[in-house]
Amino acid sequence: MRSGYRPIMLRRGGFRGYDAAMWQRGRLGDRMSRRLRRSSLLVAIVVAVVLGVGVTAAAWWLLRQVLGVAAEPPSKADLTRFAFSVTVGVGGVVGLVVAYRRQRDAERGRFAELFGAAARQLGDPDAAVRMAGVYAMAGVADEFATPGRRQQCIDVLCGYLRLPYEPESGASHLAARTETSAAEGTTTELKYQLRANDREVRRAIVDVISAHLRPAAEVSWSERDFDFADAVLEDPDFRYAVFDGERTYFARTVFTGLRATTFESARFTGRYVNFRNAEFRGALTLFRAAEFAPREPRRGEQRGSGVVFSGVRFGSPVSFQQAVFRGERLSFPNAGFLGPHTTFTDVRFLSGHTDFTGATFGGDETLFDKTEFGGERISFAGVQFYADRTTFAEARLGVRSRWRRPGTAEIDFGRVEYHGTVSFADAALAGAAAYFTRGDFFGEISFRGTKFGARVVDFDKPKSWVGVLTDWDEDPSRKPDHIAPALWPPIPPGATPV
């Protein structure tokens, strides 16, 4: 047995006794908390009295020592006046404390009254009353600037958007729906309660929130958290919105509608930005000129996950043109870009780790033209380029900028499937290593004009090698020595060298 290690023997029911002890400790903590809340007024008065006496003593000492006031024995009249002044001052301080507490309790009661009235309106069967409740709840959030109370109002509005909703019946006047099914001689009748004309109410909530997130808002909600997880949003317009709160969640959110879902020029500067498993089904999705710059955790804080788009599905055309990604990590693993057009033109990926592992790019075209990839690691491992046309024309992968000191350690295009037309024409790859190993090259894949500036470039062990064009195809001796394999073109495993 190791030195210093002593086994702990537990009697029967030891864990149960431990739980009971923890429960008793929790009850003791609750009782102490309630007593402190009840005695907070007394504590505030005592503190105010002590401070008042301290200020009076300090003033008396200042008059005697600093200003040279003669130290004469005080008379009974002087002592009486002094005691009276101290009593009046202390009484005034106590009065101020009591008045402040009374005012605070009145504000708390007013908040509860207004908040409850707005919440009742949001739950009303009439769509007009619910819409009035949206603006009433927003008014309560504007009036009470305390972070906790404002956050409470925002949580209610976001919670309404997370309620079950069917876009097909969003504009329906029906309040209920009945479905009947018969199976094995048994008839089942299902009745559904619907919120009639709910589409306009939900759009009003999104409009109110986005208006409070724009820089020109009279009252800003940007520093608060927003949880849209599992919500259904129709044609949301978050242009120029600033999400500066601790958490911004769009996980599993469904974006739909007949118009555009737009985050153009939006800024995400909070710690957690999450679009995990979100679905974009609308006519168009725009993230043009958006900025994702989550702040780094402070000392002692748990490190966040950066910007997360893992598992997201874009069924509509999507554009990230001129967007900027910063922070510790950007995650697009297993994302699906399945709309007809996917645009990352002029995007700057400046995160420490940019991860597109396992993503699928389909549709008519995918554009990474003039895109800058920085950071320590860039991963496209296992990506499926299935679009008819995919281009990285003039893209810069791992190329160090003047203002960016750390270099890129790895650019990983391993196990990528290149189908259709894929072009790296005039692209530049730098850093320590760039891997294209075990790739499935089958189509029209061009590396003409590509600048392989990485110290190690590896194309070894391709799954297939059909339709690949390089600058040294006609004369393999022109192939740079740092590009593997030495024998060119690469030979798929099991194939016969030509």
C-alpha positions in Angstrom: 0.0 0.0 0.0 1.3 3.4 -0.9 2.6 5.6 1.8 0.2 8.2 3.0 -2.9 6.3 1.7 -5.4 5.3 4.3 -8.6 3.5 3.3 -11.9 5.0 4.5 -14.3 2.6 6.1 -18.0 3.4 5.6 -20.6 1.9 7.9 -23.9 0.6 6.5 -25.9 3.5 5.4 -22.8 5.7 5.2 -23.8 7.3 1.9 -27.3 7.8 3.2 -25.9 9.4 6.3 -23.7 11.6 4.1 -26.7 12.7 2.1 -28.6 13.5 5.3 -25.8 15.5 6.6 -25.6 17.5 3.3 -29.3 18.0 3.5 -29.1 19.3 7.1 -26.3 21.6 6.0 -28.4 22.9 3.1 -31.3 23.6 5.5 -29.0 25.4 7.9 -27.7 27.5 5.0 -31.3 28.4 4.0 -32.3 29.4 7.5 -29.2 31.6 7.8 -30.0 33.2 4.5 -33.5 33.9 5.5 -32.4 35.4 8.8 -29.9 37.6 7.0 -32.5 38.8 4.6 -34.9 39.6 7.5 -32.1 41.4 9.5 -30.7 43.3 6.5 -32.5 46.5 7.5 -31.0 46.4 11.0 -27.6 45.7 9.6 -27.9 48.6 7.2 -29.0 50.9 10.0 -26.1 49.8 12.3 -23.6 50.3 9.5 -25.0 53.8 8.7 -24.8 54.8 12.4 -21.2 53.6 12.7 -20.3 55.4 9.6 -22.0 58.6 10.8 -20.2 58.5 14.2 -16.9 57.8 12.3 -17.4 60.8 10.0 -18.3 63.0 13.0 -15.1 61.9 14.9 -13.0 62.5 11.8 -14.4 66.0 11.4 -13.8 66.8 15.0 -10.2 65.6 14.8 -9.7 67.6 11.6 -10.8 70.8 13.2 -8.5 70.2 16.2 -5.4 69.0 14.5 -5.3 70.4 11.0 -7.1 73.7 11.2 -5.6 74.6 14.6 -8.8 74.8 16.6 -8.0 75.5 20.2 -8.5 72.5 22.4 -10.5 73.9 25.3 -12.5 71.8 27.8 -16.0 71.6 26.4 -18.8 73.1 28.5 -22.1 71.3 29.3 -23.8 73.4 26.7 -21.2 72.4 24.1 -21.6 68.7 25.0 -25.4 69.1 24.8 -25.3 70.7 21.3 -22.8 68.1 20.1 -24.9 65.2 21.4 -28.0 66.7 19.8 -26.2 67.2 16.5 -25.0 63.6 16.5 -28.5 62.3 17.4 -30.1 64.4 14.6 -27.4 63.2 12.1 -27.9 59.6 13.1 -31.6 59.9 12.9 -31.3 61.4 9.5 -29.1 58.6 8.3 -31.6 56.0 9.7 -34.4 57.8 7.9 -32.6 57.8 4.6 -31.9 54.1 5.0 -35.5 53.3 5.8 -36.7 55.5 2.9 -34.4 53.8 0.5 -35.5 50.4 1.6 -39.1 51.4 1.3 -38.5 52.8 -2.2 -36.8 49.6 -3.2 -39.6 47.4 -1.9 -42.1 49.7 -3.7 -40.1 49.2 -7.0 -40.0 45.5 -6.4 -43.8 45.4 -6.0 -44.3 47.6 -9.0 -42.1 45.3 -11.1 -44.0 42.2 -10.0 -47.3 43.9 -10.8 -46.3 45.1 -14.3 -44.4 41.8 -15.1 -47.4 39.7 -14.0 -49.8 41.8 -16.1 -47.6 41.5 -19.2 -47.2 37.8 -18.7 -51.0 37.3 -18.5 -51.4 39.2 -21.8 -48.8 36.9 -23.4 -50.9 33.9 -22.4 -54.2 35.3 -23.6 -56.1 33.3 -26.4 -56.6 36.5 -28.4 -53.7 37.3 -30.7 -54.2 41.1 -30.4 -53.9 40.8 -26.6 -50.8 38.7 -26.9 -49.2 41.2 -29.2 -50.0 44.0 -26.7 -48.3 41.7 -24.1 -45.1 41.6 -26.2 -44.8 45.4 -26.1 -45.8 45.5 -22.5 -43.1 43.1 -21.5 -40.6 45.0 -23.6 -41.7 48.2 -21.8 -41.1 46.5 -18.4 -37.6 45.5 -19.5 -36.9 49.1 -20.6 -38.2 50.6 -17.4 -36.3 48.3 -15.0 -32.6 48.5 -15.9 -31.5 46.1 -13.1 -29.8 43.2 -15.0 -31.7 40.5 -13.3 -35.1 42.0 -13.9 -34.4 42.9 -17.5 -33.0 39.4 -18.1 -36.2 38.0 -16.6 -38.3 39.9 -19.2 -36.1 38.8 -22.1 -36.3 35.2 -20.9 -40.0 35.3 -21.1 -40.0 36.6 -24.7 -37.5 34.1 -25.8 -39.4 31.4 -23.9 -42.5 32.2 -26.0 -40.5 31.6 -29.2 -39.5 28.2 -27.8 -43.1 27.0 -27.4 -44.2 24.4 -29.9 -45.2 26.0 -33.2 -46.2 24.9 -36.7 -45.4 27.4 -39.4 -48.1 25.9 -41.6 -50.8 26.9 -39.1 -49.1 30.2 -38.0 -51.7 32.4 -39.8 -54.6 30.2 -39.1 -57.7 31.5 -37.2 -58.3 28.1 -35.7 -58.1 27.7 -31.9 -58.2 23.9 -31.9 -57.7 21.0 -34.2 -59.0 17.4 -34.0 -57.4 14.3 -35.7 -59.1 10.9 -35.8 -57.3 7.7 -36.5 -58.5 4.1 -36.6 -56.3 1.1 -36.1 -57.1 -2.5 -35.2 -60.7 -1.6 -34.5 -59.8 1.2 -32.1 -60.6 4.8 -32.9 -58.3 7.4 -31.4 -59.2 11.1 -31.4 -56.5 13.6 -30.8 -57.3 17.2 -29.9 -54.7 20.0 -30.3 -55.0 23.5 -28.8 -53.7 26.1 -31.1 -52.7 29.8 -30.6 -54.7 31.4 -33.4 -52.8 33.9 -35.6 -49.6 33.2 -33.7 -47.2 34.1 -36.6 -47.6 37.9 -36.2 -47.1 37.6 -32.4 -43.9 35.7 -32.9 -42.7 38.2 -35.5 -43.4 41.0 -33.2 -41.2 39.4 -30.5 -38.3 39.0 -33.0 -38.7 42.6 -34.2 -38.7 44.0 -30.6 -35.6 42.0 -29.7 -33.7 42.9 -32.8 -34.6 46.6 -32.4 -33.2 46.6 -28.9 -29.9 44.9 -30.1 -29.0 47.5 -32.7 -26.5 50.3 -31.9 -29.2 53.0 -32.4 -31.5 51.5 -29.8 -32.7 54.0 -27.2 -32.5 51.2 -24.5 -29.9 48.5 -25.4 -30.4 44.8 -24.5 -27.1 43.8 -26.1 -25.4 42.9 -22.8 -28.1 40.3 -21.9 -28.2 36.6 -22.7 -30.5 35.2 -25.4 -31.7 31.6 -25.5 -33.4 30.7 -28.8 -32.7 27.0 -28.5 -35.3 24.8 -30.2 -37.3 27.9 -31.3 -38.9 28.3 -34.8 -38.1 31.7 -36.3 -39.8 32.8 -39.5 -37.8 35.3 -41.7 -35.9 36.8 -38.7 -34.1 40.1 -39.3 -31.1 40.5 -37.0 -29.2 43.0 -39.3 -26.7 45.1 -37.3 -27.6 43.4 -34.1 -25.0 43.2 -31.3 -25.0 40.1 -29.1 -22.6 41.1 -26.3 -24.1 39.0 -23.5 -22.5 36.0 -21.9 -24.4 33.4 -23.9 -26.2 33.5 -27.3 -27.9 30.2 -28.1 -29.5 29.3 -31.4 -28.9 25.6 -30.9 -31.4 23.4 -32.8 -33.3 26.6 -33.9 -35.3 26.2 -37.1 -35.0 29.2 -39.4 -37.8 29.2 -42.0 -40.0 31.5 -44.1 -40.5 32.8 -47.6 -38.1 35.7 -47.3 -34.5 35.9 -46.0 -33.0 35.0 -42.7 -30.4 37.7 -42.2 -27.6 38.4 -39.7 -25.9 40.9 -42.0 -23.3 43.0 -40.2 -24.3 41.5 -36.9 -21.7 41.2 -34.1 -21.3 38.3 -31.7 -19.0 39.4 -29.0 -20.1 37.3 -26.0 -18.3 34.3 -24.6 -20.6 31.5 -26.0 -22.1 31.6 -29.5 -23.9 28.4 -30.3 -25.7 27.4 -33.6 -25.3 23.7 -32.9 -27.7 21.6 -35.1 -29.6 24.6 -36.3 -31.6 24.3 -39.5 -31.9 27.0 -42.2 -34.8 26.2 -44.4 -35.8 29.7 -45.7 -35.4 31.2 -49.1 -32.0 32.8 -48.3 -29.6 33.0 -45.4 -27.2 35.9 -45.0 -24.3 36.3 -42.6 -22.6 38.9 -44.9 -20.1 41.1 -43.0 -21.0 39.5 -39.7 -18.3 39.5 -37.0 -17.8 36.6 -34.6 -15.4 37.7 -31.9 -16.2 36.0 -28.6 -14.2 37.5 -25.7 -11.6 35.4 -24.0 -12.5 34.1 -20.5 -11.0 36.1 -17.6 -8.6 34.7 -15.2 -10.3 32.0 -13.1 -13.2 31.6 -15.5 -14.0 28.4 -17.2 -12.9 28.5 -20.8 -15.7 28.7 -23.3 -16.2 26.9 -26.6 -16.0 29.9 -28.9 -18.2 29.9 -32.0 -20.1 26.6 -32.6 -21.8 25.7 -35.9 -21.4 21.9 -35.5 -24.1 19.9 -37.2 -25.8 22.9 -38.7 -27.8 22.4 -41.9 -28.1 25.0 -44.6 -30.9 24.0 -47.0 -31.1 27.5 -48.5 -28.4 29.5 -50.3 -26.1 31.0 -47.7 -23.5 33.8 -47.8 -20.8 34.5 -45.3 -19.1 37.0 -47.6 -16.7 39.4 -45.8 -17.5 37.8 -42.4 -14.8 37.7 -39.7 -14.2 34.9 -37.2 -12.0 35.4 -34.2 -11.6 33.8 -30.8 -10.2 30.6 -29.6 -12.1 28.1 -31.8 -14.5 28.1 -34.7 -16.4 24.8 -35.2 -18.2 23.7 -38.3 -17.8 19.9 -37.9 -20.4 17.7 -39.7 -22.1 20.8 -41.0 -24.2 20.5 -44.2 -24.1 23.2 -46.8 -26.8 21.7 -49.1 -28.3 24.8 -50.7 -27.6 25.7 -54.3 -25.0 28.4 -53.4 -22.6 28.6 -50.5 -20.3 31.7 -50.4 -17.3 32.2 -48.1 -15.7 34.8 -50.4 -13.4 37.3 -48.7 -14.0 35.8 -45.3 -11.3 36.0 -42.6 -10.9 32.9 -40.5 -8.7 34.2 -37.7 -9.7 31.8 -34.9 -7.0 29.8 -33.2 -8.5 26.6 -34.6 -10.8 26.6 -37.6 -12.6 23.2 -37.9 -14.7 22.0 -40.9 -14.1 18.3 -40.1 -16.7 16.1 -41.8 -18.6 18.9 -43.4 -20.5 18.4 -46.7 -20.7 21.0 -49.5 -23.3 20.3 -52.1 -25.5 22.2 -54.5 -24.3 24.1 -57.6 -21.2 26.0 -56.2 -19.1 26.6 -53.1 -16.8 29.6 -53.1 -13.8 30.2 -50.8 -12.3 32.7 -53.2 -9.9 35.3 -51.6 -10.5 33.8 -48.2 -7.9 34.1 -45.5 -7.3 31.2 -43.1 -5.2 32.0 -40.1 -4.7 30.4 -36.7 -2.7 27.5 -35.4 -4.7 24.7 -37.0 -7.0 24.6 -40.1 -9.0 21.4 -40.6 -11.0 20.2 -43.6 -10.4 16.6 -42.7 -13.0 14.2 -44.1 -14.9 17.0 -45.9 -17.1 16.0 -48.9 -16.8 18.5 -51.8 -19.9 17.4 -53.7 -20.9 20.7 -55.3 -20.7 21.0 -59.0 -18.1 23.7 -58.6 -15.8 24.4 -55.6 -13.2 27.1 -55.8 -10.4 28.3 -53.5 -9.1 30.8 -56.0 -6.5 33.2 -54.4 -7.3 31.8 -51.0 -4.6 32.2 -48.3 -4.2 29.3 -45.9 -1.7 29.7 -43.1 -0.1 32.8 -44.7 1.2 35.0 -41.9 0.0 38.6 -41.9 2.1 41.4 -40.6 0.0 41.9 -37.5 -0.3 38.2 -36.7 2.8 36.6 -35.0 1.8 32.9 -34.4 2.3 30.7 -37.4 0.0 27.8 -38.6 1.1 24.4 -37.4 -1.1 22.3 -39.6 -3.5 22.5 -42.6 -5.4 19.2 -42.8 -7.2 18.1 -46.0 -6.8 14.5 -45.2 -9.5 11.9 -46.3 -11.3 14.6 -48.3 -13.6 13.6 -51.2 -13.2 15.8 -54.3 -16.0 15.2 -56.7 -17.1 17.6 -59.5 -14.9 20.6 -60.3 -12.5 21.7 -57.5 -10.0 24.4 -58.0 -7.1 25.7 -55.8 -5.9 28.0 -58.6 -3.6 30.7 -57.4 -4.2 29.7 -53.7 -1.3 29.9 -51.2 -0.6 27.4 -48.5 1.9 28.2 -45.8 2.8 27.1 -42.3 4.5 24.0 -41.0 2.6 21.3 -42.8 -0.2 20.8 -45.3 -1.7 17.3 -45.6 -3.8 16.0 -48.5 -3.3 12.3 -47.6 -5.8 9.6 -48.3 -7.9 11.9 -50.4 -10.5 10.7 -53.0 -9.5 12.7 -56.1 -12.2 12.0 -58.7 -13.3 14.7 -61.0 -11.6 17.9 -62.2 -9.3 19.0 -59.5 -6.8 21.7 -60.3 -3.7 22.8 -58.4 -2.5 25.0 -61.3 -0.8 28.1 -59.9 -1.1 26.9 -56.3 1.8 28.2 -54.1 2.8 25.4 -51.8 4.7 27.4 -49.2 4.3 25.0 -46.3 7.5 23.3 -45.2 5.9 19.8 -45.7 3.1 19.0 -48.3 1.9 15.5 -48.4 -0.4 13.9 -51.1 0.5 10.3 -50.2 -1.8 7.3 -50.3 -4.8 8.7 -52.2 -7.9 6.7 -52.4 -8.1 7.6 -56.1 -6.2 9.9 -58.4 -8.4 10.9 -61.4 -8.5 14.3 -63.1 -5.9 16.0 -60.9 -3.9 18.8 -62.6 -0.6 20.4 -61.3 2.1 22.6 -62.7 4.6 19.8 -63.1 2.4 17.1 -64.7 4.3 17.3 -68.0 7.7 17.4 -66.2 7.7 15.7 -62.8 11.3 16.9 -62.2 9.8 20.4 -61.6 8.0 19.2 -58.6 9.3 20.9 -55.4 11.2 18.5 -53.2 9.1 19.2 -50.1 6.0 17.8 -51.8 5.4 14.1 -51.1 5.5 11.5 -52.4 8.7 11.6 -54.3 7.3 9.4 -57.1 4.7 11.4 -59.0 1.8 11.1 -59.5 0.8 9.5 -56.2 -0.3 5.9 -56.5 -3.5 4.7 -54.8 -3.0 1.6 -52.6 -3.2 -1.6 -54.7 -2.9 0.3 -58.0 -0.2 -0.6 -60.6 2.4 2.2 -61.1 2.4 3.7 -64.6 
